[in-house]
Amino acid sequence: MQLRNTSNFPRRFFRVSLALKAVDGVLEIVGGVLLSIFNRGALNHIVIALTQHELTEDPKDFVANHLRSLVGHLTSDVKLFAVAYLLIHGVLKVALAVNLLRGRAWVYPWAMVFFSVFMAYEAYQMSYTHSLALACFFFLDLAIVALLCWERLNVNPPPSLAREIF
């Protein structure tokens, strides 16, 4: 017997969040592939071309200046780590999101562990960078873990819990 919630909002939010995670994972994969293809000089030219207009309007633009600084300090070790991170994280994120959207019950515990470990890493990085964007990703991941727990209980409740409720 399944539990039913009168509101579909949590389930819709859960599915939209997973779809966003899948899209984010695809973008990470594309970013990892592109980062692996271009050398530092080519990346520097691309970033300069992409940020030139913005910096002419606002020479103190936060994002544009940080992008230029990031590419300027890009070493081969950092590039290798970034490529590996983006590819592995992107593939795992897409695989988990697609399997969760398909309702495969065995994925729920793995997804909870994956997103929880990633949240710990995000919290660690936030303690150094104080990044607002990272904080937003942290809370999105927290919401997804909470919704994973909620969805797991509502889709496949443990037998003992089902007996207690019904």
N, C-alpha and C positions, 0 to 999 in steps of 0.2 A: 504494500500500500504506500502511496506517495503522499508527502505533505504538499499542500497547495497554499500558496500565498495569494491573497485577494488582489494585491498590486503587482503589476508586471514591471514596474519601474526598475527594481533591482536587477531583474533578469535582463532587461533591455540595456541598462547601464553596463552590466557585466559583458554582454555581447559586443556592445560598441567599444568598450575598453579593450577587449581582446582583438577586435578588428584593428584598432589603432596600434596595438602592440605588434600585430602582424605587419602592418604597413611600416611601422618604425623598424622592425626587423629586416624587411626588404630594403629599406633605405640604408641600414647599417651594412648590409651585404654589398649593395651597390657602392657605398662609400669605401668599404674595405677593398673592393676590386679596383676602383679608380685610384685609391691611394697606393695600391701596389703597382699600378701601371706607370704612374708619373714619377719622375725623379724630383729632387728638391728644387732644382731650377725651374722646371716646368710648373710645379705647384706654386712657386713664388710668383711667376708670371701670371698664372690664373688668378691667384688671390689679389694681386695688384690690379689686374683688369677688372675684377668684380668689385673691388672696394674703392677704386679711383673716383668714381662719380660721387659716392657718399662722402668721401673725405674732402672733396672740393667744396661740398655744401657745409660739412661740419668736420673740421680737422680733429676734433676731440671725440669723434664717434667711438663709443666703447667697443662695439662688436668688430668694426672694421680694423681698429688699431690692435685689438687682441688677436684677430686672425692673422694679421701681418706679423705680429710678434711670434705667434705660434709657429708659423711656417719658417720664420727666420731662425728659430732655435731648434728646428727639426733635425735630429740626428738619425742615423740609420737604425740604431737600436730602438729609439722611440718610434720610428716609422714601422719597424717590424712588429713591435708590441701593439701599436694601434691597428695595423692590418689584421693581426691574429685576433685581437680583441673584437674588432668589428665583425669579422667573419664568423667567429665561433658564437659570439653573443647573438648576432643576427639570425644565424641558422637555428640555434636553440629557441629563440623567441618565436620565430615563425612556426617551427615544428610544434611547440607547446600550444601556441594560440590556435593553430589550425585543428589540432587534435582536441583541444578543449571546445572549440566551436562545433566540432562533430559529436561532442558528448561522450567521448571515450573516458570512462570512469578511472581507468588505471593511470591517467595522466594527472589527475588532480593532486595527489601527494607530491609528485615530481615537480609540478608547477609551483606548489606552495613552497617547497624547498628552494627551488631556483630563484623565485622572486624574493624570498626572505633573505637568502644569501646576498643577492644583488642589492637589496635594501640596506643590509649591513655595510656593504662596500660604499653605497651612496652616502650613508650617514658618516662613514669614516672620511670620505672625500669632502663632505660638507663642513666637517670640523676644521679643515684647512682652507677651503676656498670660499666658504660662506656664499655659495652660488644659489641664487634664487631659482634658476632653471633646474638645478639638481634637486632642490627642495621640492619643486613641483613634481619631478619624476619620482621622488621618494614617496610623496603622498599618493600619487597615482598607483604606484606599486603596492602601497599599503592598502588602498581601496580594492585593488585586484585580489590581494591575498584574503582580505575580509570577504569579498564576494565569492571567492573560490570556496571558502569555508561555508558560506551561506548556501551557495549553489549545491555543494556536495551534500549538505544535510537535507536540502529540499528535493534533490533529484534522487539520491540514493541514501536514505537515512539508514543508520545502523539498525539491525533488527530489534535490539533492546529499546532504542529510542522510539521506534515505530509502535512497539507494544505499549510503552508508557503513554503515548499520546492517544492511541486509539484503544 
